[in-house]
Structure formats: C-alpha cells, structure tokens
Amino acid sequence: MKPVVGQGKAWFCTVISVFGCVILTVLGHLYNSGHEEFVGHSVNDPTIEEGVLIAKTIFTTALVYLGLVIFCGSQIYLHNRKHQVRI
C-alpha cells in the first residue's frame, strides 16, 4: 500500500491532531463538569445543561481529531515500511 500524503505532512498532521485531542478533551471535561469559569458564572455564559451539550459536541470533535491521528499515523507507518523495504 502506498502512502497518500508526504511524510512531513503526516508528522505535522499527527502532532497537531494529538494536541487538538488533548486540548478538546480537557475543554469538554471542564464543560461537562460544570466548571464555574465555563458555565453559569454570568448572564452571558451557558447554563449547566447547555454545558453538557457543548461538552458532547467538543468530545465529538475530539473523536474526529483522533481519526486524523490514526490516519496520519498510518501514513507515517507506511512511509517507514516503504523505506525499510528498499534497504
């Protein structure tokens, strides 16, 4: 199987996606737990019930980034395997 993207792009995508997964998971947890800085602190903040819905959306986005980690990681694996076969 041949890689679809270049090795540098695959590494960049993997690193950015891992960072995105971590940040989004933390934000989702803060919204889900009703942290006072994120929900219900002032009139413009979402309510705790809305915070749970926001957390579900954030967790879904984190799963999309996890899919990118898997795809780009497989591209890195294919590049490494291609390099080892030539030697």
C-alpha positions, 0 to 999 in steps of 0.5 A: 500500500502506498502512502497518500500524503508526504511524510512531513505532512503526516508528522505535522498532521499527527502532532497537531491532531494529538494536541487538538485531542488533548486540548478538546478533551480537557475543554469538554471535561471542564464543560461537562463538569460544570466548571464555574469559569465555563458555565453559569458564572454570568448572564452571558455564559451557558447554563449547566445543561447547555454545558453538557451539550457543548461538552458532547459536541467538543468530545465529538470533535475530539473523536474526529481529531483522533481519526486524523491521528490514526490516519496520519499515523498510518501514513507515517507507518507506511512511509517507514515500511516503504523505506525499510523495504528498499534497504 
